[in-house]
Amino acid sequence: MKPLIIFGNLASASTSRYYIQEEGIYEVIAFTVDAVKITAPKHEGLPVVAFEIIQKEFPPNEVNFLFPAGYQLNNPINTNIFRRTRFELIKSMGYGCINYVSRQAMVASNIELGENVLIYEGAIIQPFVKIGDNTIIRSGANIGHHVTIGSHSFIAAEVTIGGQSNIGEGVFIGLNSTISNSIQVADGSFVGANSFINKDTQISSKNIGIPAKIY
Ligand SMILES: CC(C)(COP(=O)(O)OP(=O)(O)OC[C@H]1O[C@@H](n2cnc3c(N)ncnc32)[C@H](O)[C@@H]1OP(=O)(O)O)[C@@H](O)C(=O)NCCC(=O)NCCS
């Protein structure tokens, strides 16, 4: 199995490296970030390589990638835009991305996953769920049967999504929110923390509250 390069030198990179190391699935050999973001030559004992020279140092045929970047505190509404563009860049450079599915998640055997999907501990993924590329499901989320989640989406911890709902691409669903069953959450929707979505949302809308209102 190819060793792994993790994108980032902050909390999301450290957290995903911690889990991957604990579970002993892949050997992580380096972190990478843009040269301007490098603050030290090593992060947690591993080299931090400038993203601009990653192909030269670690060509795509020798390593796999994990791009675990999550919620951006300085850009909460548009968190998924950076996530999409950087994932697409990594793919265009020829890298394969792994999926990380925690051994402590409860995942039905017939779900379908894209690549660079991260599913953290305690998440429940029921049968017939389909999840696109580059989507993150944080700890304790409960994804009901026949739910689809598009690429480049971020589902925060303890989110509940009722059965047969469709979550679009680039959607952000904040901590502890609930999406009722058979709801269409449109591409680019933002759902604030602790909100309740009981109606379909509009593209790139900002939905907050119980029940959610559009802002
Ligand atoms: C929606 C959000 C981005 C707003 O953040 P903000 O721009 O800093 O806004 P503020 O905290 O200043 O709140 C503005 C107003 O909206 C209200 N508000 C903000 N978020 C709310 C929420 N989720 N539910 C209900 N009301 C909310 C505030 O109470 C405040 O009301 P006020 O003007 O009457 O005092 C933020 O609250 C949020 O939900 N972030 C997601 C956090 C998350 O899930 N992180 C995942 C980490 S893995």
The ligand as an SDF file (V2000), in Angstrom:
LIG
                    3D

 48 50  0  0  0  0  0  0  0  0999 V2000
  -24.0610   31.0380   11.5670 C   0  0  0  0  0  0  0  0  0  0  0  0
  -22.7080   31.3920   12.1610 C   0  0  0  0  0  0  0  0  0  0  0  0
  -21.6040   31.2290   11.1250 C   0  0  0  0  0  0  0  0  0  0  0  0
  -22.8250   32.8600   12.5720 C   0  0  0  0  0  0  0  0  0  0  0  0
  -21.6330   33.2650   13.1100 O   0  0  0  0  0  0  0  0  0  0  0  0
  -21.3420   34.8480   13.2680 P   0  0  0  0  0  0  0  0  0  0  0  0
  -21.3640   35.4880   11.9290 O   0  0  0  0  0  0  0  0  0  0  0  0
  -20.1000   34.9640   14.1030 O   0  0  0  0  0  0  0  0  0  0  0  0
  -22.6070   35.3970   13.9550 O   0  0  0  0  0  0  0  0  0  0  0  0
  -22.8370   35.7730   15.4740 P   0  0  0  0  0  0  0  0  0  0  0  0
  -22.3370   34.6830   16.3800 O   0  0  0  0  0  0  0  0  0  0  0  0
  -22.2900   37.1640   15.6970 O   0  0  0  0  0  0  0  0  0  0  0  0
  -24.4100   35.7780   15.5640 O   0  0  0  0  0  0  0  0  0  0  0  0
  -25.2110   36.7570   14.9010 C   0  0  0  0  0  0  0  0  0  0  0  0
  -26.6410   36.5760   15.3820 C   0  0  0  0  0  0  0  0  0  0  0  0
  -27.1660   35.3230   14.8680 O   0  0  0  0  0  0  0  0  0  0  0  0
  -27.5010   34.4380   15.9530 C   0  0  0  0  0  0  0  0  0  0  0  0
  -27.0500   33.1040   15.5850 N   0  0  0  0  0  0  0  0  0  0  0  0
  -25.8310   32.7930   15.0820 C   0  0  0  0  0  0  0  0  0  0  0  0
  -25.7630   31.4910   14.8440 N   0  0  0  0  0  0  0  0  0  0  0  0
  -26.9360   30.9530   15.2140 C   0  0  0  0  0  0  0  0  0  0  0  0
  -27.4360   29.6300   15.2120 C   0  0  0  0  0  0  0  0  0  0  0  0
  -26.7030   28.6260   14.7700 N   0  0  0  0  0  0  0  0  0  0  0  0
  -28.7060   29.4390   15.6460 N   0  0  0  0  0  0  0  0  0  0  0  0
  -29.4510   30.4630   16.0810 C   0  0  0  0  0  0  0  0  0  0  0  0
  -29.0050   31.7490   16.1030 N   0  0  0  0  0  0  0  0  0  0  0  0
  -27.7740   31.9830   15.6780 C   0  0  0  0  0  0  0  0  0  0  0  0
  -26.7510   34.9950   17.1560 C   0  0  0  0  0  0  0  0  0  0  0  0
  -27.3810   34.6250   18.3540 O   0  0  0  0  0  0  0  0  0  0  0  0
  -26.7600   36.4690   16.8970 C   0  0  0  0  0  0  0  0  0  0  0  0
  -28.0270   36.9780   17.2380 O   0  0  0  0  0  0  0  0  0  0  0  0
  -28.2000   38.4900   17.7950 P   0  0  0  0  0  0  0  0  0  0  0  0
  -27.7610   39.3910   16.6520 O   0  0  0  0  0  0  0  0  0  0  0  0
  -29.6670   38.6000   18.1120 O   0  0  0  0  0  0  0  0  0  0  0  0
  -27.3260   38.6080   18.9860 O   0  0  0  0  0  0  0  0  0  0  0  0
  -22.3650   30.5210   13.4020 C   0  0  0  0  0  0  0  0  0  0  0  0
  -23.2040   30.8150   14.4850 O   0  0  0  0  0  0  0  0  0  0  0  0
  -22.4940   29.0240   13.1140 C   0  0  0  0  0  0  0  0  0  0  0  0
  -23.5640   28.4160   13.1610 O   0  0  0  0  0  0  0  0  0  0  0  0
  -21.3410   28.4200   12.8000 N   0  0  0  0  0  0  0  0  0  0  0  0
  -21.2130   26.9930   12.5340 C   0  0  0  0  0  0  0  0  0  0  0  0
  -20.3730   26.3480   13.6240 C   0  0  0  0  0  0  0  0  0  0  0  0
  -20.1460   24.9050   13.3350 C   0  0  0  0  0  0  0  0  0  0  0  0
  -21.0660   24.1330   13.1370 O   0  0  0  0  0  0  0  0  0  0  0  0
  -18.8870   24.5050   13.2820 N   0  0  0  0  0  0  0  0  0  0  0  0
  -18.5010   23.1710   12.9120 C   0  0  0  0  0  0  0  0  0  0  0  0
  -17.1760   22.9080   13.5140 C   0  0  0  0  0  0  0  0  0  0  0  0
  -16.5650   21.3330   13.1260 S   0  0  0  0  0  0  0  0  0  0  0  0
  1  2  1  0
  2  3  1  0
  2  4  1  0
  2 36  1  0
  4  5  1  0
  5  6  1  0
  6  7  2  0
  6  8  1  0
  6  9  1  0
  9 10  1  0
 10 11  2  0
 10 12  1  0
 10 13  1  0
 13 14  1  0
 14 15  1  0
 15 16  1  0
 15 30  1  0
 16 17  1  0
 17 18  1  0
 17 28  1  0
 18 19  1  0
 18 27  1  0
 19 20  2  0
 20 21  1  0
 21 22  1  0
 21 27  2  0
 22 23  1  0
 22 24  2  0
 24 25  1  0
 25 26  2  0
 26 27  1  0
 28 29  1  0
 28 30  1  0
 30 31  1  0
 31 32  1  0
 32 33  2  0
 32 34  1  0
 32 35  1  0
 36 37  1  0
 36 38  1  0
 38 39  2  0
 38 40  1  0
 40 41  1  0
 41 42  1  0
 42 43  1  0
 43 44  2  0
 43 45  1  0
 45 46  1  0
 46 47  1  0
 47 48  1  0
M  END
$$$$
